[in-house]
Amino acid sequence: MGNPAPEGIHQDGTDFIGIFSVDRDNIQGGETHLYAGTKEKPVFSKVLNPGELLLVNDHDFFHFTTPIKPQIDAQGSRDVFVLTSPSLLSE
């Protein structure tokens, strides 16, 4: 059992974020959602499969990942890298 986003729907306070899925094993859940606002329905919902990368403008979207639990009675895992970056564009 795990809660990948205990803070709820949020922004990370940076310009861009990248969520890279490394591996998923014996889990259900872990669906990544993007929102235009915290009180709105998701504009994007997807389980990121291993090898997939989601790039997000952190100023434009809030994000959240649903809790995970094992599919069968055994250990499960979800491995991701969350990368944050300031803008590379000059103002």
N, C-alpha and C positions, 0 to 999 in steps of 0.2 A: 504494500500500500504506500502511496506517496502523493504529495501535493506539490507539483512543480512550481506553482505560483501562489504561495500562501498569502501574498499581499493583495491578491485579487486583480481586477482589471487595472492596469497601470501603464505608465510610461517610465522609461529608465532615466530620463533627464539628460539625454545626449542627443546628438543630431541623427545618427543612424544606428540601427541594431541589425545584427545578423544572427539568425538562429539556424545552426547547422546540426542536422540529425546524424549522429555517428552510428547508433545502433538501437534497436528495439528487440527485446526478447521476452516472450511469454507475458505480454501485457495487453490490456485493453484500456482505452482512454488515452490521455496525452494528446488530445486534439488542440491545436493552436488556433486561437481566434484573434481577429483584428476588429477593432471598433473605431468608429469616427468619434464617439463620445462615450462616457462611462455609463450613461443611462439608455443607450441605444442597443439594438440587436447587432450581432456580428455582421460585418460586411465581407468577411472571409473566414472560413472554417476548414481546417485540413489536418489530418494526421501526417506529420512529416516522416517520410520513410528514410531509411539510412541512405546517406549520400545527397539528400535534398537540403537546400539552403534557402531560407526565406530572408529577404532584405526588406527592411521597413524604415520609413522616415519617422523617427520617434516624435517629431513635432506634429505630424498629421494623424497618427493612429495610436490608440491604446492597445495593449495586447494582454493575453491571458492563455494559460494552458490548463486543460481540465485534469482532474486527479487521475492517477493510474492505479490499477490493481491487477494482480496476476489473472491470466485466463484459466489456468489450472492450478491446483494446489501445489505450488512450487515457487521458488524465487523468480521474480521478474525484474527487468531493468529497462531504463530509458536513458541513454547517454546522449547529451547534446552539448555543444559549445554555444554560449551566448556571447557575441562579440559586440562591443560598442565602439563608436568612432565619432569624433567631431567632424564637422563638414570639411571636405577637402577643397571646396570651392572658395575662392576669394570673394570677399564682399566689396 
